[in-house]
């Protein structure tokens, strides 16, 4: 999803790219640390983050439905959903 949002224009600012990519690294290491302390805590935290992401993306899609329908699909999204490598869905 990060690559799709970058392709939609989220990659125009160097600072935005930097923060998004490094936040993913920080998130990964936070989960690793949580898992070392308590696997249940890490799982529950991850579940909360994913639920929030679904809500946020849903709100974004609803608020920008007409605009997104008028734009061509990003190449990275086409490659993911229509590419020959069906193992990307794992």
Secondary structure, 3 states (H helix, E strand, C coil): CHHHHHHHHHCCCHHHHHHHHHHHHHHHHHHHHHHHHCHHHHHHHHHHHHHHHHHHHHHHHHHCHHHHHHCCCCHHHHHHHHCCCHHHHC
